[in-house]
Amino acid sequence: MSGVIEKSVQDILADLNRRVEDKILEPTNAELLKKLINNADNLSEANAIAQLGTTYKRTGLHFDKRLERMGDAIKYLKRDEALSFSVSDAITHKLIIGDNYDVLLNLLIEYRGRVDVIYIDPPYGKDNMGEFAATNYENAITRDNLLSMLYPRLVLAKQLLNKNGIIFCSIDDKNHAYVKCLFDEVFEECNFVNNFVWQKNSSAKTEKDKFTINVEYVILYTRTRDFALNPVYKPLAQTSIDAFRKDDNNGRGRYQTVSLQKPSNPGPETTYDYTDNSGKVWACPPKGWRMTYSKVKDLENDGRLYLGGDTLRVKDYWNERANEGKRTDTFWNDVSENSVGSKELEDILGHQGAFDNPKPVDLIEKCIKISNSDAIVLDFFAGSGTTGQAVLQLNKEDGGNRQFVLVTNNEVTSTTPNGIALDVTSKRLKRVMTGECYDGMDDFKWLEKNEPLGDNLEVCDIATISPTSNIEGKTPFDLIDETLYGEKGFDTLQEKVEWVCDNFENTQKVLEEK
């Protein structure tokens, strides 16, 4: 192994060392795992071996690990010409259709250590794992399957994040504790940042034998401790807005008054009686003032000191506020409820029921805002494509240059006979980006209040080929397009062969056996 695959294996070995240091793994067990990993034929095997060493010794959480099926074929990106479109010289976003494990392996080639934000909404419902359980595990859908499915994908996702990167995961109350333990294992507990509580509905719907469930959760982890979170604000409550009711009619607008008394720790520079410009003396409060005498005098001379009442106060003007509200906390009741996500999708696609419980756009916008405005945003459980629309809308709102990379399967359901990717995800993106669908139809409700969001979309499928195939004179080295991985194109066949062998599983082993 070499290239991107070798780097990924080294990350896995480093993580084993970390587990030993944290006393999660016994040293002798770790050494055995390392020997097995170093002899693995590919990254999938290395991931599977590392997963066997996951014990959750500190939390007491154990799950029956079920491993990915591993074949001998090469899986690579193949451009879907029918679904891709380029209408300008603007940003090109990506939609990749296929099993997200295979896609993540392919994304490592171009995006390893480059992704800024990951948002995922995994299929945590009992009946929402689709074909995965049947094709990969051949048994009933259980929590073990959810955790086993997530583990190797989170390992790959961690390698895609840059050192400042952050990852969000939506989860319900039934699976929250288990999934958080899984994140603690993969991303380390020290990189846990917050657990956000999202008020997904405000109804008083009666639940049989239990209380109404009105919330879900969004957990936030970082790649390393070397990160910075942009401040995000929530609008003020109406009572807070109404507090700005005073107005001196001097052009500065409405204001409220803020106390000048110090809450604690009086000091000599802030302990004094204040004499205002009229000669009135204001006695020093018990713990002093919040500012020195000269600063208070400057406020008075600038007309910013409120001299009514029993003590000095400062005028806080509405028009001079640095932001629209207060810094957000972990209770998110200022974004849309769950029903809004379904209505948004209905307005775009023109019919109901195409996708169960899509998240509202502004929920994901709130997550993305926490990172920078030119972020690469990855969602490898993209579903209906809400994350893509959230990126596009944020770029339009603040002039950002974010790029989204969405990954979804094309599972066929009763409402998506051609598959989710074809009937929902790609159509949603095409409509909100260009104002029309692939068939030219431009009569959908979303356009009544919105302008097309622009940009280009490159759509790829995961294609499969045997490493020894020779189809009409074409080998894997001919069929794999390096330009889909950020490469300009190789000048010689030797360069192409080396690149393919360095970056794709199931190639080197075959070459070495020839």
C-alpha positions as CSV (number, residue, x, y, z in Angstrom):
1,M,0.0,0.0,0.0
2,S,1.1,3.6,-0.7
3,G,-0.2,7.0,-1.4
4,V,-3.5,8.1,0.1
5,I,-4.2,4.5,1.3
6,E,-0.9,4.3,3.2
7,K,-1.5,7.7,4.9
8,S,-5.0,6.5,6.0
9,V,-3.5,3.3,7.4
10,Q,-1.0,5.3,9.3
11,D,-3.8,7.3,10.8
12,I,-5.5,4.1,11.9
13,L,-2.3,2.9,13.6
14,A,-1.9,6.2,15.3
15,D,-5.4,6.0,16.6
16,L,-4.6,2.5,18.1
17,N,-1.7,4.1,19.9
18,R,-4.1,6.7,21.3
19,R,-6.5,4.1,22.5
20,V,-3.6,2.4,24.4
21,E,-2.6,5.7,26.0
22,D,-6.3,6.3,27.0
23,K,-6.4,2.8,28.5
24,I,-9.1,1.7,26.1
25,L,-7.0,-1.1,24.6
26,E,-4.5,-3.4,26.3
27,P,-1.0,-2.9,24.7
28,T,-0.7,-6.6,23.8
29,N,-4.0,-6.5,22.0
30,A,-3.1,-3.4,20.2
31,E,0.2,-4.9,19.0
32,L,-1.7,-7.9,17.5
33,L,-4.1,-5.5,15.7
34,K,-1.2,-3.5,14.3
35,K,0.4,-6.7,12.9
36,L,-2.9,-7.6,11.2
37,I,-3.4,-4.1,9.9
38,N,0.1,-3.9,8.5
39,N,-0.6,-7.1,6.5
40,A,-4.0,-5.9,5.3
41,D,-4.4,-5.9,1.5
42,N,-6.4,-2.6,1.5
43,L,-7.8,0.2,3.6
44,S,-11.2,-1.6,4.0
45,E,-9.5,-4.5,5.6
46,A,-7.5,-2.2,7.9
47,N,-10.6,-0.4,8.9
48,A,-12.4,-3.7,9.7
49,I,-9.5,-5.0,11.8
50,A,-9.3,-1.7,13.8
51,Q,-13.0,-1.9,14.4
52,L,-12.5,-5.2,16.1
53,G,-10.5,-3.3,18.7
54,T,-13.4,-1.0,19.7
55,T,-14.4,-1.9,23.2
56,Y,-15.8,1.2,24.9
57,K,-14.1,0.1,28.1
58,R,-14.6,3.4,29.8
59,T,-18.4,3.7,29.0
60,G,-19.4,0.1,29.2
61,L,-21.0,0.3,25.7
62,H,-20.5,-2.8,23.6
63,F,-22.0,-3.7,20.3
64,D,-21.8,-6.7,18.0
65,K,-19.6,-5.6,15.2
66,R,-20.6,-6.4,11.7
67,L,-18.1,-5.7,9.0
68,E,-18.4,-4.3,5.5
69,R,-18.5,-6.8,2.6
70,M,-15.2,-6.6,0.8
71,G,-14.9,-7.7,-2.9
72,D,-12.1,-7.7,-5.4
73,A,-13.5,-5.1,-7.7
74,I,-12.2,-1.5,-8.1
75,K,-14.8,1.1,-7.3
76,Y,-14.3,4.5,-8.9
77,L,-16.1,7.7,-9.8
78,K,-17.8,7.9,-13.2
79,R,-19.3,11.2,-14.4
80,D,-23.1,11.1,-15.0
81,E,-23.4,13.3,-18.1
82,A,-27.2,13.3,-18.0
83,L,-27.4,14.7,-14.5
84,S,-24.4,17.0,-14.5
85,F,-24.7,20.6,-15.6
86,S,-22.5,23.7,-16.0
87,V,-24.2,27.0,-16.6
88,S,-21.5,29.5,-15.5
89,D,-17.9,29.9,-14.4
90,A,-19.1,29.8,-10.7
91,I,-18.5,27.2,-8.1
92,T,-18.9,23.5,-9.1
93,H,-20.6,21.4,-6.4
94,K,-20.7,17.6,-6.3
95,L,-23.3,15.0,-6.0
96,I,-22.0,11.4,-5.8
97,I,-24.4,8.5,-6.0
98,G,-23.5,5.2,-4.4
99,D,-22.8,3.5,-1.1
100,N,-21.2,6.2,1.0
101,Y,-18.4,3.9,2.3
102,D,-17.2,3.4,-1.3
103,V,-17.6,7.1,-1.9
104,L,-15.6,8.1,1.2
105,L,-12.7,6.0,0.0
106,N,-12.8,7.8,-3.3
107,L,-13.1,11.2,-1.7
108,L,-9.9,10.6,0.3
109,I,-8.0,10.8,-3.0
110,E,-8.8,14.5,-3.5
111,Y,-10.2,15.7,-0.2
112,R,-8.1,14.1,2.5
113,G,-7.5,16.7,5.2
114,R,-9.4,19.4,3.2
115,V,-13.0,19.3,4.4
116,D,-14.1,22.1,6.8
117,V,-17.6,20.9,7.8
118,I,-19.4,17.6,7.8
119,Y,-23.1,17.4,8.5
120,I,-24.8,14.0,8.7
121,D,-28.3,12.8,9.4
122,P,-27.8,9.0,9.5
123,P,-30.7,6.6,9.2
124,Y,-31.3,6.1,12.9
125,G,-34.9,5.1,12.6
126,K,-35.8,1.4,13.0
127,D,-37.0,1.0,9.5
128,N,-34.8,3.6,7.8
129,M,-31.7,1.7,6.9
130,G,-33.1,0.5,3.7
131,E,-31.2,-2.1,1.8
132,F,-28.0,-1.7,3.8
133,A,-28.9,-4.2,6.5
134,A,-30.0,-6.8,4.0
135,T,-27.1,-6.5,1.6
136,N,-24.4,-6.0,4.2
137,Y,-25.5,-7.9,7.2
138,E,-28.2,-10.3,6.1
139,N,-30.1,-9.9,9.3
140,A,-32.7,-7.7,11.1
141,I,-32.1,-4.0,11.5
142,T,-30.7,-3.4,15.0
143,R,-28.7,-0.8,16.8
144,D,-25.7,-3.0,16.3
145,N,-26.1,-2.5,12.6
146,L,-26.4,1.3,13.0
147,L,-23.2,1.5,15.0
148,S,-21.3,-1.0,12.9
149,M,-22.4,0.9,9.7
150,L,-21.3,4.3,11.2
151,Y,-18.0,3.3,12.7
152,P,-15.9,2.8,9.5
153,R,-17.5,5.8,7.8
154,L,-16.7,8.0,10.8
155,V,-13.1,6.8,10.6
156,L,-12.9,7.9,7.0
157,A,-14.7,11.1,7.7
158,K,-12.2,12.0,10.3
159,Q,-9.4,11.6,7.8
160,L,-11.2,13.9,5.4
161,L,-11.5,16.7,7.9
162,N,-8.8,19.3,8.1
163,K,-7.3,20.1,11.5
164,N,-9.8,22.9,12.1
165,G,-12.7,20.8,10.8
166,I,-16.0,20.2,12.6
167,I,-18.6,17.5,12.3
168,F,-22.3,17.6,13.2
169,C,-24.6,14.6,13.6
170,S,-28.4,14.7,13.9
171,I,-29.7,12.0,16.1
172,D,-32.9,11.1,18.0
173,D,-33.2,10.5,21.8
174,K,-33.3,6.7,21.5
175,N,-29.9,6.4,19.8
176,H,-28.2,9.6,21.1
177,A,-26.3,8.0,24.0
178,Y,-24.9,5.2,21.8
179,V,-24.0,7.4,18.9
180,K,-22.3,9.9,21.2
181,C,-20.2,7.0,22.6
182,L,-19.2,6.1,19.1
183,F,-18.1,9.6,18.3
184,D,-16.2,9.7,21.6
185,E,-14.3,6.6,20.4
186,V,-13.6,7.9,16.9
187,F,-13.1,11.6,17.4
188,E,-12.0,11.4,21.1
189,E,-14.1,12.7,24.0
190,C,-11.8,15.7,24.4
191,N,-13.0,16.9,20.9
192,F,-16.7,16.9,21.9
193,V,-17.9,20.5,21.8
194,N,-21.7,20.7,22.3
195,N,-24.9,18.8,22.3
196,F,-27.6,21.0,20.7
197,V,-31.2,20.4,21.4
198,W,-33.4,21.2,18.4
199,Q,-37.1,21.9,19.0
200,K,-38.4,19.9,16.1
201,N,-42.1,20.6,16.9
202,S,-44.2,22.6,19.4
203,S,-47.4,20.5,19.2
204,A,-49.1,19.1,22.1
205,K,-49.7,15.8,20.4
206,T,-50.6,13.1,22.8
207,E,-48.3,10.0,22.9
208,K,-49.6,6.8,24.3
209,D,-47.9,5.6,27.5
210,K,-45.3,8.4,27.4
211,F,-44.9,12.2,27.1
212,T,-44.7,14.1,23.9
213,I,-41.3,14.1,22.1
214,N,-40.7,17.6,20.8
215,V,-36.9,17.6,20.4
216,E,-34.0,15.9,18.6
217,Y,-30.3,16.4,19.0
218,V,-27.4,17.7,17.0
219,I,-24.0,16.7,18.4
220,L,-20.8,18.7,17.5
221,Y,-17.2,17.4,17.5
222,T,-14.0,18.7,16.1
223,R,-11.1,17.0,14.3
224,T,-8.6,18.4,16.8
225,R,-8.5,21.0,19.5
226,D,-7.0,23.5,17.0
227,F,-10.3,24.9,15.8
228,A,-12.3,28.2,15.9
229,L,-16.1,28.5,15.8
230,N,-17.7,31.5,14.3
231,P,-20.3,33.2,16.6
232,V,-23.8,32.5,15.6
233,Y,-26.7,34.5,16.9
234,K,-30.4,33.9,17.6
235,P,-33.0,36.8,17.3
236,L,-33.9,38.5,20.5
237,A,-37.2,37.7,22.2
238,Q,-39.9,40.3,21.6
239,T,-39.8,41.3,25.3
240,S,-36.1,42.1,24.8
241,I,-36.8,44.1,21.7
242,D,-39.6,46.0,23.5
243,A,-37.1,47.1,26.1
244,F,-35.5,49.5,23.6
245,R,-38.4,51.9,24.0
246,K,-36.7,55.2,24.9
247,D,-35.9,57.8,22.2
248,D,-34.2,61.2,22.7
249,N,-35.2,62.1,19.1
250,N,-31.6,63.0,18.3
251,G,-31.2,60.7,15.4
252,R,-29.6,57.8,17.3
253,G,-32.9,55.9,17.5
254,R,-34.3,53.8,20.3
255,Y,-32.4,52.7,23.3
256,Q,-32.6,50.9,26.6
257,T,-30.5,51.7,29.7
258,V,-27.9,49.5,31.2
259,S,-26.6,49.6,34.8
260,L,-23.2,51.2,35.5
261,Q,-22.9,49.5,38.9
262,K,-20.2,46.9,39.2
263,P,-21.5,43.4,40.3
264,S,-18.4,42.4,42.2
265,N,-14.7,43.1,43.1
266,P,-14.6,46.8,43.8
267,G,-11.3,48.5,43.0
268,P,-9.7,51.9,43.8
269,E,-10.1,53.2,40.2
270,T,-13.8,52.5,40.1
271,T,-14.7,53.4,43.7
272,Y,-15.7,57.1,43.7
273,D,-18.6,59.5,43.9
274,Y,-19.5,60.9,40.5
275,T,-20.3,64.6,39.8
276,D,-22.3,65.2,36.6
277,N,-22.1,68.3,34.5
278,S,-25.0,69.9,36.4
279,G,-23.1,69.5,39.7
280,K,-25.2,66.7,41.1
281,V,-23.2,64.1,43.0
282,W,-24.0,60.4,42.5
283,A,-22.9,58.3,45.5
284,C,-20.7,55.4,44.8
285,P,-22.6,52.1,44.8
286,P,-21.5,49.4,47.3
287,K,-19.2,47.6,44.8
288,G,-18.2,50.6,42.7
289,W,-18.7,51.5,39.1
290,R,-18.0,49.4,36.0
291,M,-15.8,52.2,34.5
292,T,-13.3,54.8,35.6
293,Y,-14.4,58.3,36.3
294,S,-13.0,59.7,33.0
295,K,-14.8,57.1,30.9
296,V,-18.1,57.9,32.6
297,K,-17.5,61.6,32.0
298,D,-16.8,60.9,28.3
299,L,-20.1,59.0,28.1
300,E,-22.0,62.0,29.6
301,N,-20.3,64.5,27.3
302,D,-21.3,62.3,24.3
303,G,-24.9,62.2,25.4
304,R,-24.7,58.5,26.3
305,L,-25.3,58.7,30.0
306,Y,-28.8,58.3,31.4
307,L,-29.2,60.6,34.4
308,G,-32.7,59.7,35.4
309,G,-33.7,57.5,38.3
310,D,-31.7,56.6,41.4
311,T,-28.4,55.7,39.8
312,L,-26.3,56.3,36.7
313,R,-27.1,54.2,33.6
314,V,-25.7,53.9,30.1
315,K,-27.8,54.3,26.9
316,D,-27.6,51.1,24.8
317,Y,-28.9,52.0,21.2
318,W,-30.7,49.4,19.1
319,N,-29.1,50.7,15.9
320,E,-25.6,50.2,17.3
321,R,-25.9,46.5,18.1
322,A,-23.1,44.4,16.6
323,N,-25.5,41.6,15.7
324,E,-29.2,40.7,15.3
325,G,-29.6,39.1,18.7
326,K,-27.8,37.2,21.4
327,R,-25.1,34.5,20.9
328,T,-26.8,31.2,20.3
329,D,-26.9,28.6,23.0
330,T,-27.5,24.9,22.9
331,F,-31.3,25.1,22.8
332,W,-32.3,25.7,19.2
333,N,-35.8,27.0,19.1
334,D,-35.1,29.7,16.6
335,V,-35.0,27.5,13.5
336,S,-37.9,25.9,11.7
337,E,-39.7,22.8,12.9
338,N,-39.5,19.5,11.2
339,S,-42.8,19.9,9.3
340,V,-41.2,22.9,7.4
341,G,-38.6,20.6,5.8
342,S,-41.4,18.5,4.2
343,K,-43.1,21.7,3.0
344,E,-39.9,23.1,1.5
345,L,-39.3,19.9,-0.4
346,E,-42.9,19.8,-1.6
347,D,-42.7,23.3,-2.9
348,I,-39.6,22.3,-4.9
349,L,-40.7,18.9,-6.2
350,G,-44.4,19.7,-6.6
351,H,-45.7,16.8,-4.7
352,Q,-45.9,15.3,-1.2
353,G,-44.2,12.3,0.3
354,A,-41.1,12.0,-1.9
355,F,-38.9,11.7,1.2
356,D,-39.6,11.0,4.8
357,N,-38.8,13.8,7.4
358,P,-36.3,16.0,5.5
359,K,-34.6,18.4,7.8
360,P,-35.5,22.1,7.3
361,V,-32.9,24.2,5.4
362,D,-32.3,26.7,8.1
363,L,-31.4,24.0,10.7
364,I,-28.4,23.0,8.5
365,E,-27.7,26.6,7.7
366,K,-27.2,27.2,11.4
367,C,-24.6,24.4,11.5
368,I,-22.7,25.6,8.5
369,K,-22.6,29.2,9.7
370,I,-20.4,28.1,12.6
371,S,-17.6,27.5,10.1
372,N,-15.9,29.8,7.6
373,S,-17.6,31.3,4.5
374,D,-15.4,29.4,2.0
375,A,-15.8,26.0,3.6
376,I,-15.9,22.7,1.8
377,V,-19.1,21.1,3.2
378,L,-19.6,17.3,3.1
379,D,-22.8,15.4,3.8
380,F,-22.5,11.6,3.2
381,F,-26.1,10.8,4.2
382,A,-27.4,13.5,1.9
383,G,-30.9,12.1,1.4
384,S,-33.1,14.7,-0.2
385,G,-30.2,17.2,-0.6
386,T,-31.1,19.7,2.1
387,T,-27.5,20.4,2.9
388,G,-26.8,21.4,-0.7
389,Q,-29.6,23.9,-0.7
390,A,-28.5,25.2,2.7
391,V,-25.0,25.9,1.3
392,L,-26.4,27.6,-1.8
393,Q,-28.7,29.8,0.2
394,L,-25.9,30.8,2.7
395,N,-23.6,31.7,-0.2
396,K,-26.3,34.0,-1.7
397,E,-27.0,35.6,1.7
398,D,-23.5,36.4,2.8
399,G,-21.5,36.2,-0.5
400,G,-19.6,33.1,0.6
401,N,-17.8,30.6,-1.6
402,R,-18.8,27.4,0.1
403,Q,-18.7,24.2,-1.9
404,F,-20.9,21.2,-1.1
405,V,-20.1,17.5,-1.7
406,L,-23.2,15.4,-1.3
407,V,-23.3,11.6,-1.1
408,T,-26.5,9.5,-1.4
409,N,-27.5,6.1,-2.4
410,N,-30.2,5.5,-5.0
411,E,-32.5,3.3,-3.0
412,V,-35.8,2.5,-4.7
413,T,-38.9,3.1,-2.5
414,S,-42.6,3.1,-3.1
415,T,-42.4,6.9,-3.7
416,T,-39.2,6.9,-5.7
417,P,-39.4,4.2,-8.4
418,N,-36.2,5.4,-10.1
419,G,-34.4,5.8,-6.8
420,I,-34.0,8.6,-4.2
421,A,-31.0,10.1,-6.0
422,L,-32.7,10.3,-9.4
423,D,-36.3,11.2,-8.2
424,V,-35.4,13.5,-5.3
425,T,-31.8,14.7,-4.7
426,S,-30.7,15.5,-8.2
427,K,-34.1,17.1,-9.1
428,R,-34.1,19.2,-6.0
429,L,-30.6,20.6,-6.7
430,K,-31.3,21.1,-10.4
431,R,-34.5,23.1,-9.7
432,V,-33.1,25.4,-7.0
433,M,-29.8,26.0,-8.8
434,T,-31.2,26.6,-12.3
435,G,-34.9,27.3,-11.9
436,E,-36.0,24.3,-14.0
437,C,-35.9,20.5,-13.9
438,Y,-34.0,18.2,-16.3
439,D,-37.0,18.0,-18.6
440,G,-37.3,21.8,-18.8
441,M,-40.3,22.1,-16.4
442,D,-40.2,25.3,-14.5
443,D,-43.6,25.4,-12.9
444,F,-43.1,24.7,-9.2
445,K,-44.1,26.8,-6.2
446,W,-40.6,27.5,-4.8
447,L,-40.0,29.9,-7.7
448,E,-42.8,32.1,-6.6
449,K,-40.7,33.5,-3.8
450,N,-37.2,32.6,-4.8
451,E,-34.7,33.2,-7.5
452,P,-32.5,30.4,-8.8
453,L,-29.4,30.0,-6.6
454,G,-26.9,29.4,-9.4
455,D,-23.6,27.5,-9.6
456,N,-22.8,24.2,-11.4
457,L,-23.2,20.6,-10.4
458,E,-21.0,17.6,-11.2
459,V,-22.8,14.3,-10.7
460,C,-20.9,11.0,-10.4
461,D,-21.9,7.4,-9.9
462,I,-19.8,4.7,-8.2
463,A,-18.8,2.4,-11.0
464,T,-17.3,-1.1,-10.5
465,I,-14.7,-2.9,-12.6
466,S,-12.5,-6.0,-12.1
467,P,-8.8,-5.1,-11.9
468,T,-8.1,-7.6,-14.7
469,S,-10.9,-6.4,-17.0
470,N,-10.2,-5.5,-20.6
471,I,-13.4,-4.2,-22.1
472,E,-13.1,-3.4,-25.8
473,G,-9.4,-2.8,-25.3
474,K,-9.9,-0.6,-22.2
475,T,-8.5,-1.5,-18.8
476,P,-9.2,0.2,-15.5
477,F,-6.3,2.6,-16.2
478,D,-8.3,3.8,-19.3
479,L,-11.7,4.0,-17.6
480,I,-10.8,5.8,-14.4
481,D,-10.9,9.5,-15.1
482,E,-8.3,11.3,-12.9
483,T,-9.9,14.7,-13.7
484,L,-12.8,13.7,-11.5
485,Y,-10.3,13.6,-8.6
486,G,-8.8,17.1,-9.0
487,E,-6.0,15.9,-11.3
488,K,-5.2,17.8,-14.6
489,G,-4.5,14.6,-16.5
490,F,-1.3,12.5,-16.8
491,D,1.1,12.8,-19.7
492,T,2.2,9.2,-19.7
493,L,0.6,5.8,-19.0
494,Q,3.2,5.1,-16.4
495,E,2.1,8.1,-14.4
496,K,-1.5,7.0,-14.7
497,V,-0.7,3.4,-13.6
498,E,1.2,4.6,-10.6
499,W,-1.5,7.0,-9.6
500,V,-4.3,4.4,-9.8
501,C,-2.2,1.8,-7.9
502,D,-1.4,4.4,-5.2
503,N,-5.0,5.5,-4.6
504,F,-7.4,2.6,-5.4
505,E,-8.0,-0.6,-3.5
506,N,-7.7,-4.0,-5.1
507,T,-5.1,-2.8,-7.7
508,Q,-1.7,-3.3,-6.2
509,K,-2.4,-6.9,-5.0
510,V,-3.4,-7.9,-8.5
511,L,-0.4,-6.2,-10.1
512,E,2.0,-7.8,-7.7
513,E,0.6,-11.3,-8.5
514,K,1.2,-10.9,-12.3
